[in-house]
Amino acid sequence: MRDAVAELVHDGDTVAIEGFTHLICFAAGHEIIRQGRRDLTLARMTPDVVYDQMIGAGVATKLIFSWMGNPGVGNLHAVRRRIERADPAPLEIEEYSHFGMVCRYMAGAANLPFFPIRSYYESDIPVANPKIVPMASPYDGSDTVYVVPPLRPDVAIVHAQRADASGDTQIWGLLGCQKEAAFAAKRVIVVCEEVVEEAVVRRDPNRTVIPGVVVDAVVEQPFACHPSFAQGYYDRDNAFYLRWDAIAKDQSALEAWLGEWVYGLASHDEYIEKMGSAYWDALRPAAAMSGEVDYGRYE
């Protein structure tokens, strides 16, 4: 992770850490904080606690998002301080609906100049965001839709259950717009619970969401999504999301948490060790919920 972030994430980049509730790579966010990146634009459908931590650590000057909140409680206090009080510095925000963000990634992935979306009909979001533009039908002019610009991150970071060394990435369970973000981005880091042999990927090809041809780095990092979850590997740690509310609400408590759990550790492996094996055992499912599929023999 240290090498991937050092090589592929630069000051001033637009960075997208995607994964919809499931498979959110907190470990990558922590490494970006640890390496002291600055002036980033962070893009994500739901900023979640990972971006509260990163913005609280001062890595970003802008946030592109759709729905903002801590799914365990509601508020992202570090983000809120930056927006409402410019404390300790202003944060530029650019808001869309969930589907608006998906369409932005789709336009970026398809190399389109814009993407039409009907769901902004009678919405007040276009009033707040001038990048959402009305456009009449080019065929008869009688129907008006809104269009959104492409989103092409400099770096997309995607977590998965497994990948091979070439970057062929397999995901199962709740899926967000990881595929679209990866195809739209200039550089892609795949983080996975385990790196497997190519034969494992070939035996079960329907799980492959992202092909290795668009991947620049593969990082094997178990428990990288905590407190988010990886189906079949560990559950969501909702108690952490609840605790985060009190931590983020107080700036000194936030700084103390970052000092202990991010700056004070050399890697996510140390984060895992510091939590203790009993902690992780409690989050493991009783049995893996998804195994390989037997497609039969071909003679």
C-alpha positions as CSV (number, residue, x, y, z in Angstrom):
1,M,0.0,0.0,0.0
2,R,2.8,2.4,0.9
3,D,4.4,1.9,-2.6
4,A,1.2,2.1,-4.5
5,V,0.1,5.4,-2.9
6,A,3.7,6.8,-3.2
7,E,3.8,6.1,-6.9
8,L,0.2,6.7,-8.0
9,V,-1.4,9.4,-5.7
10,H,0.0,12.9,-6.1
11,D,-0.8,16.2,-4.5
12,G,-3.6,18.0,-6.4
13,D,-5.1,14.7,-7.8
14,T,-8.7,13.9,-8.0
15,V,-9.0,10.6,-6.0
16,A,-12.1,8.3,-5.9
17,I,-12.3,5.6,-3.2
18,E,-15.4,3.8,-4.3
19,G,-17.5,1.0,-2.8
20,F,-21.1,1.5,-1.8
21,T,-21.3,0.8,2.0
22,H,-19.5,-2.5,1.1
23,L,-15.8,-2.7,0.3
24,I,-14.7,0.9,1.2
25,C,-10.9,0.9,1.4
26,F,-10.2,2.8,4.7
27,A,-6.6,1.5,4.6
28,A,-5.9,3.4,1.4
29,G,-7.3,6.6,2.9
30,H,-5.1,6.1,6.0
31,E,-2.0,5.7,3.9
32,I,-2.8,8.8,1.9
33,I,-3.1,10.7,5.2
34,R,0.1,9.1,6.5
35,Q,2.0,10.2,3.4
36,G,0.8,13.8,3.8
37,R,-0.9,14.3,0.5
38,R,-2.4,17.7,0.0
39,D,-4.9,19.7,-2.1
40,L,-6.8,16.6,-3.2
41,T,-10.2,16.6,-4.7
42,L,-12.1,13.6,-3.2
43,A,-14.9,12.0,-5.2
44,R,-17.3,9.5,-3.9
45,M,-21.0,8.7,-4.1
46,T,-21.3,8.7,-0.3
47,P,-18.3,10.3,1.5
48,D,-18.8,8.1,4.6
49,V,-16.4,8.2,7.6
50,V,-13.4,7.5,5.4
51,Y,-13.6,11.0,3.9
52,D,-14.4,12.5,7.3
53,Q,-11.1,11.1,8.4
54,M,-9.2,12.3,5.3
55,I,-10.7,15.7,5.3
56,G,-10.2,16.0,9.1
57,A,-6.5,15.3,8.4
58,G,-6.3,18.1,5.9
59,V,-5.6,16.2,2.7
60,A,-8.5,17.7,0.6
61,T,-9.6,21.1,-0.6
62,K,-12.7,19.9,-2.6
63,L,-15.3,17.2,-2.3
64,I,-17.5,15.8,-5.1
65,F,-20.3,13.7,-3.8
66,S,-23.9,12.7,-3.9
67,W,-25.2,11.8,-0.4
68,M,-23.2,12.9,2.6
69,G,-23.3,11.3,6.0
70,N,-22.0,8.8,8.6
71,P,-24.3,5.8,7.9
72,G,-24.2,4.8,11.6
73,V,-25.2,8.2,13.0
74,G,-25.7,10.9,10.4
75,N,-23.2,13.7,10.6
76,L,-19.7,13.9,9.2
77,H,-18.5,16.4,11.7
78,A,-15.0,17.1,10.3
79,V,-16.6,17.8,6.8
80,R,-19.3,19.9,8.4
81,R,-16.8,22.1,10.2
82,R,-15.0,22.7,7.0
83,I,-18.2,23.6,5.1
84,E,-20.1,25.6,7.6
85,R,-17.3,27.4,9.5
86,A,-14.2,27.0,7.2
87,D,-12.6,25.4,10.3
88,P,-9.7,25.0,9.9
89,A,-10.0,25.9,6.2
90,P,-12.7,26.1,3.6
91,L,-13.9,23.1,1.7
92,E,-15.3,23.4,-1.8
93,I,-18.2,21.1,-2.4
94,E,-20.0,19.8,-5.6
95,E,-23.2,17.9,-5.1
96,Y,-25.1,15.5,-7.3
97,S,-27.7,12.8,-6.8
98,H,-26.5,9.2,-6.5
99,F,-27.5,8.5,-10.1
100,G,-25.9,11.8,-11.2
101,M,-22.6,10.6,-9.8
102,V,-23.0,7.2,-11.5
103,C,-23.7,9.0,-14.8
104,R,-20.6,11.1,-14.4
105,Y,-18.5,8.0,-14.0
106,M,-20.2,6.4,-16.9
107,A,-19.5,9.4,-19.1
108,G,-15.9,9.3,-18.0
109,A,-15.6,5.6,-18.7
110,A,-17.2,5.9,-22.1
111,N,-15.2,9.0,-23.0
112,L,-18.4,11.0,-23.6
113,P,-18.6,14.8,-23.3
114,F,-21.7,14.6,-21.0
115,F,-24.4,12.1,-19.9
116,P,-28.2,12.8,-19.9
117,I,-30.2,12.1,-16.8
118,R,-33.9,12.5,-16.3
119,S,-34.1,12.3,-12.5
120,Y,-33.3,16.0,-12.0
121,Y,-36.7,16.9,-13.3
122,E,-38.2,19.4,-10.8
123,S,-35.2,19.0,-8.5
124,D,-33.5,22.0,-6.9
125,I,-30.0,20.5,-7.2
126,P,-29.3,22.1,-10.6
127,V,-29.9,25.5,-8.9
128,A,-27.1,24.8,-6.5
129,N,-24.8,23.1,-9.0
130,P,-24.3,25.0,-12.3
131,K,-22.5,21.9,-13.8
132,I,-25.9,20.2,-14.1
133,V,-27.2,21.8,-17.3
134,P,-30.6,21.5,-19.0
135,M,-30.6,20.3,-22.6
136,A,-33.4,20.1,-25.2
137,S,-33.8,16.9,-27.2
138,P,-31.6,17.2,-30.3
139,Y,-34.3,15.4,-32.3
140,D,-37.5,17.4,-31.8
141,G,-36.7,19.9,-29.0
142,S,-39.9,19.0,-27.2
143,D,-38.3,17.1,-24.3
144,T,-35.8,18.7,-21.9
145,V,-33.4,16.6,-19.8
146,Y,-30.4,17.5,-17.6
147,V,-26.8,16.5,-18.5
148,V,-23.8,16.0,-16.2
149,P,-20.1,16.3,-17.1
150,P,-17.8,13.3,-17.2
151,L,-15.9,12.5,-14.1
152,R,-12.4,11.2,-14.8
153,P,-10.4,10.8,-11.5
154,D,-6.7,10.8,-11.6
155,V,-6.8,7.8,-9.3
156,A,-9.5,5.3,-8.5
157,I,-9.0,3.0,-5.5
158,V,-11.2,-0.1,-5.4
159,H,-11.4,-2.8,-2.8
160,A,-12.4,-6.4,-3.7
161,Q,-12.5,-9.8,-2.1
162,R,-9.8,-11.1,-4.5
163,A,-7.7,-10.4,-7.5
164,D,-4.9,-12.0,-9.3
165,A,-1.4,-10.5,-9.7
166,S,-2.4,-9.0,-13.1
167,G,-5.3,-7.1,-11.6
168,D,-8.3,-9.2,-12.7
169,T,-10.6,-8.2,-9.9
170,Q,-13.5,-10.2,-8.5
171,I,-16.2,-8.8,-6.3
172,W,-19.4,-10.4,-5.0
173,G,-22.1,-8.9,-2.7
174,L,-23.2,-5.3,-2.7
175,L,-21.8,-3.5,-5.7
176,G,-21.6,0.3,-6.3
177,C,-19.9,2.0,-9.2
178,Q,-16.4,0.5,-8.7
179,K,-16.3,-0.7,-12.3
180,E,-17.3,2.7,-13.8
181,A,-14.9,4.6,-11.6
182,A,-12.0,2.2,-12.6
183,F,-12.7,2.6,-16.3
184,A,-13.0,6.4,-16.0
185,A,-9.8,6.9,-14.0
186,K,-6.3,7.5,-15.3
187,R,-4.7,5.2,-12.7
188,V,-6.3,2.4,-10.7
189,I,-5.2,0.8,-7.4
190,V,-7.0,-2.5,-6.6
191,V,-6.8,-3.5,-2.9
192,C,-8.0,-7.0,-2.1
193,E,-8.4,-9.4,0.8
194,E,-6.3,-11.9,-1.0
195,V,-4.3,-12.3,-4.2
196,V,-5.2,-15.6,-5.9
197,E,-3.8,-17.5,-8.8
198,E,-5.1,-16.7,-12.3
199,A,-6.6,-20.2,-12.4
200,V,-9.0,-19.3,-9.5
201,V,-10.2,-16.3,-11.5
202,R,-10.6,-18.3,-14.7
203,R,-12.7,-20.9,-12.9
204,D,-15.3,-18.4,-11.8
205,P,-15.2,-15.6,-14.5
206,N,-18.6,-14.1,-13.7
207,R,-17.3,-12.5,-10.6
208,T,-14.7,-10.5,-12.5
209,V,-15.8,-6.9,-12.4
210,I,-12.6,-5.1,-13.4
211,P,-10.1,-6.5,-15.9
212,G,-6.4,-6.3,-15.2
213,V,-5.8,-4.2,-18.3
214,V,-7.0,-1.0,-16.5
215,V,-5.2,-1.8,-13.2
216,D,-1.9,-0.1,-12.3
217,A,-1.3,-1.7,-8.9
218,V,-2.6,-4.7,-6.9
219,V,-2.3,-4.5,-3.1
220,E,-3.1,-7.5,-0.9
221,Q,-4.4,-6.1,2.4
222,P,-6.7,-8.1,4.7
223,F,-9.3,-6.1,6.7
224,A,-8.5,-3.0,4.6
225,C,-12.2,-1.9,4.7
226,H,-12.7,-1.7,8.4
227,P,-15.2,-0.5,9.6
228,S,-16.9,-1.2,6.3
229,F,-17.2,-4.9,5.3
230,A,-16.1,-7.5,2.8
231,Q,-18.8,-10.1,2.3
232,G,-17.6,-13.5,3.2
233,Y,-14.5,-12.2,5.0
234,Y,-15.7,-9.9,7.8
235,D,-18.9,-8.0,8.8
236,R,-19.6,-4.3,9.1
237,D,-18.4,-2.8,12.4
238,N,-21.4,-0.6,13.1
239,A,-20.2,0.0,16.7
240,F,-17.2,1.8,15.2
241,Y,-19.5,4.1,13.1
242,L,-21.4,5.0,16.3
243,R,-18.2,5.7,18.2
244,W,-16.9,7.9,15.4
245,D,-19.7,10.5,16.0
246,A,-18.2,11.5,19.4
247,I,-14.7,11.3,18.1
248,A,-15.3,13.5,15.0
249,K,-17.5,16.0,16.9
250,D,-14.5,17.2,18.9
251,Q,-11.5,18.4,17.0
252,S,-9.0,17.5,19.7
253,A,-10.5,14.0,19.9
254,L,-10.2,13.6,16.1
255,E,-6.6,14.7,16.2
256,A,-5.9,12.2,19.0
257,W,-7.5,9.4,17.1
258,L,-5.6,10.2,13.9
259,G,-2.4,10.4,16.0
260,E,-3.0,7.0,17.5
261,W,-4.5,5.0,14.7
262,V,-3.0,6.6,11.5
263,Y,0.1,8.7,12.1
264,G,1.3,6.5,15.0
265,L,1.2,3.3,12.9
266,A,3.5,2.4,10.0
267,S,1.0,0.4,8.1
268,H,-2.5,-1.2,8.1
269,D,-0.9,-4.4,9.3
270,E,0.0,-2.6,12.6
271,Y,-3.6,-1.3,12.7
272,I,-4.8,-4.9,12.6
273,E,-2.4,-6.0,15.2
274,K,-3.3,-3.1,17.5
275,M,-7.0,-4.1,17.4
276,G,-6.2,-7.6,18.5
277,S,-7.1,-11.0,17.1
278,A,-10.3,-11.3,19.2
279,Y,-11.6,-8.1,17.7
280,W,-11.3,-9.5,14.2
281,D,-12.6,-12.9,15.2
282,A,-15.8,-11.3,16.4
283,L,-16.3,-9.7,12.9
284,R,-15.8,-12.9,10.9
285,P,-18.9,-14.5,9.5
286,A,-19.7,-18.0,10.9
287,A,-19.2,-19.4,7.5
288,A,-18.2,-17.9,4.1
289,M,-21.4,-16.9,2.4
290,S,-20.2,-17.3,-1.2
291,G,-18.0,-20.0,-2.7
292,E,-16.8,-20.9,-6.1
293,V,-19.1,-22.0,-8.9
294,D,-18.6,-25.3,-10.7
295,Y,-19.2,-24.7,-14.3
296,G,-18.5,-28.4,-15.2
297,R,-15.9,-30.0,-17.4
298,Y,-15.3,-29.2,-21.1
299,E,-13.7,-32.0,-23.2
